């Protein structure tokens, strides 16, 4: 099948429309938000009034992104603003679908890149989260953009890659890990070529320029530009201490080890943490990812493509940075692995080296 650019555009529009229908299935427009998503709306109202204080447990990028649209609504009804945020979230999530195709073209032929975009568009977990008003759609879109730029053979693309990395950190507190991944992948691709260092340094300067308002504001609020909610809670003993503000918290690793011992620390925060992450990834892999992702990993390593190798190399770093609500960002990796398995199924024979024609 000869997929021209015109056909690809038509097919992508069709995929986006079908995906939008699936996303709408999960949304109840008759109920206002009442949880974390309500917090983003309230912070959006604060921004309208000139208050840009940050909460210690949430990134500020999503509320900054949505609050200008509040000027389009003149209402005293929270439901109207909730539905507006739902529409914005759906738009951002839908915009990620063609970006997933464009990212796929870094690795696959047109038809297989379209497969990757379809898998991304129809994944039920992503469709559910796209309409609940949280920051995930913006977070995932920024991640896709970052890796699209960083895997380019053009070293200058590290500049926009680092700029979008800063947006990731604005969106989620632990997005700082992306700057490390971006740096690692860049230097693997470009082999520490001295000529490319200047592009990296320029991108890094822009990275710090973009995140500086967030860090300055946090420093003004808490006296520490890197202070976040879990700084003094992450290694607490029990859930009551985690959620309560009445405890004198000292949630450092050293404090936990002093109270409970190194073996308890290792069991709880390393082995149990790894087990919980595997369990969450298993559940999110259902229904079809759990079947085809292992095959995708196998064929990735059999029929090597250097960029695919780099994409897989950063998988452990991502998993190490995930918790339950953040595991969704692993889906771009999962869907590429799933695409690898789909390529194997769509081709005849068992010779893996026919899959890569770049």
PyMOL commands that set and color helices and strands:
alter all, ss='L'
color gray80, all
select helices_A, chain A and resi 5-25+36-48+61-72+78-104+110-122+124-129+136-150+155-171+173-190+194-222+229-232+239-243+253-260+262-285+289-302+306-313+315-320+324-346+352-354
alter helices_A, ss='H'
color red, helices_A
deselect
rebuild
show_as cartoon
